[in-house]
């Protein structure tokens, strides 16, 4: 459940900042944003994996949201 919520919130925030909707384009842009391989980016976007704490902090900072909100541990979007 937490992975799905993470993926849903992540994708919504990526929509908000204009990351392309097409899956292959989204994966490529997201991978470049986080400086991770495409397979990892795709796993995060699909909820198959959650980034480690360091990468999660970078992602939350980039999206201007709290890491706990991204993970579904808080309803407070910004820290």
Secondary structure, 3 states (H helix, E strand, C coil): CHHHHHHHHHHHHHHHCCCCCCHHHHHHHHHHHHCCCHHHHHHHHHCCCCCCHHHHHHHHHHHCCCHHHHHCCCCCCCC
